[in-house]
Amino acid sequence: MVRVAVVQAAPVLFDTPRTLQKLAALAADATRTGAELVVFPEAFVGGYPKGHDFGVSLGVRTPEGRDQFRRYFESAIDIPGLGAEFIGGVARDHRLYLVVGVVERDGGTLYCTAAMFGPDGGLLGKHRKLVPTALERVVWGQGDGSTLPVVATPLGRVGAVICWENYMPLLRTAMYAKGVELYCAVTVDDRETWVPTVRHIALEGRCFVLSACQYLRRADLPPGYPTDRLPASQDVLIRGGSCVVGPLGELLAGPVYGEECVLAATLDRADLVRAKFDFDVVGHYARPDVFRLEVNERPMKPVVFSPNHAQPTPGLTLLGVAGRFAVCKLPPDSAVPAWATAGDVFSVTRTGDELSVVCREDVVPPGTHAEVGWRCLRVAGAMPFTVVGVLASLTAPIAKAGVGVFAFSTFDTDYLLVKEADFPVAVDALRAAGHGVEGAGA
């Protein structure tokens, strides 16, 4: 069993130190419910300035709006940074896993981020919102695929998706493919349609969904906050609706509206398997022959600096090395045996943990700790050290094809070993990546 809690509360807008103190108090409250994982809403640290337009209309910005953005920018936190360290300290003090919606500052840009912390206080990962919604795009940048973590923990595999990202089917599918079990949906969406949304996600992904929404009142707004875009009669600006949902779409706690609260629930991890008996959207209920999703997880930097001397990796030619090879492990203090150097191609590496030998499998004595049945490819020609990314350009397409590879290098070139059963797949992957493969027969 796993005990979880979702927090429904408002930050202290434009006052991050007081917000962090409130976070610490709420985390302590959650601990008293027995919670091991606690989820805070979207933009809890840094704030969600509902109704604020920052002086923007089409083609127009104002000096007042720029100064309002400066104030918002100063309320954000850096990751890593002092604010993140404080949240990590709260996790450590209470031995909690924490998922917290924050406004993250990076350079001159703000991001809506979900940050995940472990009970040792360390940052486990962060997710930046891929697509801010509507006017959010004025103040928040877009995340990329490099921040889509699903973190393995003793409680289960934890991931976070922010507000209307939950309406992006392909993002949800990526999370399911990463094996998310504790799906943290942090939000400020308090509409009637939100709870059906997260119930659908739980049912679709056969996962637990922990949905944490803010609860914000007009009284929570700081002095001077612009309210002309808010209905004068509206006292509650974000009404909540936090809940916890089981993997068959059943409500385990909440939804709760109209108050700050810490909402706790006990999860039976066995329900995850029970739920996938008849539906696994990225497993037995998938049709990869009809539909496939490709996710780009590379950081998309606007500027990449390369050393002047670096040369791009060209398409390479690989030559098949006849015969079958073995990878052997011997005790670290062993003498190098004569058989290890008997063939025409071998590699010997000694570390404090082992003596590792790559050689032809027919010279390996019976009883040796060895993996046999490897086919070998050699990169043709001599590779100067100024050519970068050679191994990466070879191993990446093989790995993408789902094939394991063992590599070793000499002064001039590189060798790849692939198990015989996977060798045709590896060769096809290398050719598809623009490399030539010759002499790859038996």
ABEGO torsion letter per residue (X at the ends): XBBBBBBBBBBBBGBAAAAAAAAAAAAAAAAAAGBABBBBBBGABGEBBBGBAGGBBBGBBBAAAAAAAAAAAAABBBOBEAAAAAAAAAAAAAGBBBBBBBBBBBEABBBBBBBBBBAAGBBAEBBBBABBBEAAAAABBBBBAABBBBBBBAAEBBBBBBEAAAABAAAAAAAAAAGBABBBBBBABABAAAAAAAAAAAAAAGBBBBBBBBBBBAAABBBGBBAAABBAABABABAEGBBBBBAAGBBABOBBBGBBBBBBBBBBAAAAAAAAAABBAABAABBAAABBBBBBABBBBABBBBBAABBBBBBBBBBBBBEBBBBBBBBAABBBBAAAAABABBBBBBBAABBBBBBBAAABBBGBBBBBGBBBBBBBEBBBAABBGAAAAAAAAAAAAGBBBBBBBBAABBBBBBBAAAAAAAAAAAAAAGBBBBGABX
